[in-house]
Amino acid sequence: MRMRRHHSTADEEAGIDLTPMLDIVFIMLIFFIVTSSFIKESGITVERPSAASAAEQPKGNILIAVSADGEIWIDRKQVDIRAVRAAVERMRVDQPDSTVVVQADKDARSGLVIRVMDQAKLAGVEAVALAATAEGR
């Protein structure tokens, strides 16, 4: 009986297979992207009014800014009051249970702010909040 010796060649060298690790990393990345909530920013910074009763609220997914000049900003774009409802409906397609926070400048016309909040409600949003700064901050 002859004994054969097994000679290792360069092709048979032991190596680390990274494929399973990369699969897990990509699966985790996809999981975090899908489960994260995206906040739609308004696009401008407004000087919010202060209120003694202002309370911390869970984050709003859709931010609408109303400037002192009467400009309305949603998702970094200036929109007309007639386009607010359509813009909110379009943004709610991804997250139907999203909430709206109206960031009105302290010098903004109250009538315009109410019309913006009304358009958000007509778009099917149940929770529409008005942003304010707590007094003393």
Protein Blocks (a to p, Z undefined) as FASTA:
>chain_A
ZZddddddfklpccddfklmmmmmmmmmmmmmmmpccdddfkiacdddddfkbccddddf
bdcdddfkopaceehiacdfklmmmmmmmmmmmmmmbccdddddfkbcfklmmmmmmmmm
mnopabdcdddddehZZ
